[in-house]
């Protein structure tokens, strides 16, 4: 059975029948993006759980305050626009084999926005594990932006670092692993010896950290939902990177480079969260620049370029942001 696709005379097969190497071959043959197959490398860990009814009650009264006279540029990269925060924005985290993408992404966004809101005075890494364990019952079993931002606003979140760095109040305890197909020093995520848990919310810092937990907390003011290409762009222009969640199709499992787009006829698997940091255009195709949480060996040095303007996979209809409470910052 054939499916006619409204892209010239292109006719795509019914992709529910294509998986694994066959799907990868089709993607590469038709120049959609660069895809790679590996039996272990293409097993992913996600963790975003949608809760639209809860989010509606939180976001329905939000009003946007954008200067509509500001022209949206064709190309934009948050790291270039705020060079004093470039190292924070370009940092690619690794959720490991814990299903806490929602928390790791949120912690990255909070770090970005704290730096931007303070004009580089506060360059901190908000703790991914504190976000996962305190905002959710067990962060490795999934969550969403609302949970993370709610914890940030009501109770505050401390600093941390990537696994192995042992910096900040609560460093991430789960090891880096290979989420892709490139040869790396990390084992494939499926080869790690155990499934981690993030079900204990601790209000203590590691012993070597000089601050008390309560003296290391950063807070937010307001969270809000965002939808639509222009609204997302204006929010990033004003406040920096933001949260998106999207439906994952088999084709995303095989992404390694290029501008990603889903393939007609695929079946959605789960939801995944990532961090939109900018946008651009390549050969007439508009894209979002998005940071993933599968370390910098995945995709394009940890990033994926995602087709923009058509809400592919729901990437433009499931976004959220939060503002930083700059009146209640810890002593730097």
C-alpha positions, 0 to 999 in steps of 0.5 A, a space after each residue: 500500500 502506498 501513501 501519497 505525500 504532499 511534497 511534489 510527486 514523492 510517494 512514501 511506502 507505509 512505514 509501519 512495515 519499515 523498521 531497523 536497517 530498512 528504515 535507516 536505508 530508506 532515510 539515507 537513500 532519500 536524503 531526509 537526514 543522516 541515519 545510522 543503525 546499531 542494535 544497542 545504540 538505537 535503544 533509548 531512554 526517555 522519560 517525559 510524561 504528558 499531563 495536559 489537564 494539569 498543565 492547562 490549569 497552570 498555564 491558562 492565565 499566562 500573558 506574554 510580554 514581547 516587543 513585537 517591533 523586534 524583528 526575528 532574525 533568520 539565524 539565532 543561537 543563544 550561546 552567541 547572543 549571550 557569550 558570557 553564558 556560552 559555556 553554560 548554554 553549550 553544555 550537553 548533559 547526559 541522563 544516562 539510563 534514567 528516564 529523567 530527560 524532563 528533569 535533566 532538560 529542565 535543570 539545563 534550562 534553569 542554568 541557562 536562564 539564571 546566567 542570562 537573567 544575571 548577565 553572567 554574574 551567576 554561572 551555575 549548574 542546577 542539579 539534575 538529580 535534585 530536580 529529578 528526585 524532589 520534583 517527581 516521586 521517582 524521577 527515573 520513571 518520568 515527569 514533565 516541565 510543570 513538575 520541575 518548574 513548580 519545584 523551582 518556584 516553590 522550594 528552590 533547587 541547588 547546584 550540581 554537576 555532571 557525573 564524574 565532576 563532583 562539583 556543586 551541592 548535589 552532583 549527578 550520580 548516574 554514569 555517562 553511557 553511549 546513546 548513539 552509534 559512535 565509538 565512545 569511551 562510554 558503554 552502551 546504556 543497555 550494558 550498564 549493570 542496573 537501572 537507577 532510581 531517583 526517589 529520595 529527595 535529599 536536602 543536604 549537600 555533599 560533604 565536600 561542598 562548602 555551602 549548606 543546602 538552604 544557602 545554595 537554592 535558586 528560585 523561579 517566579 512564573 512558569 508558562 506554556 508556549 505554542 507556535 513558531 513565532 511565540 517560541 522565537 520571541 520567548 528565546 530572544 527575550 529570556 533564553 532557551 526553553 523546554 520542548 517535548 515531542 513524540 518520538 518516532 522510530 526514525 528519531 532513534 536512528 538520527 546522527 546528523 542533518 535536519 531531522 523530520 519524521 517519516 510519513 506513516 510512522 507510529 509514535 512511541 513515547 515522549 522525550 524532552 529537549 532544550 531549544 536554544 536557537 534556529 536557522 535555515 539551511 538550503 531553504 529548510 528552516 530548523 530549530 537548534 535543540 540540545 539533547 541530554 545524551 552527551 556530546 557524542 550523540 548527534 551533532 555534538 549533542 545537538 539535533 537540528 529539527 525541522 521548524 514551522 510545521 510542528 513536526 512531532 508536536 515540537 512547537 505545541 508542547 513548550 514551556 518556560 520559567 522566569 528566574 527570581 533574581 530578587 532571591 539569589 544565594 550569595 555568589 
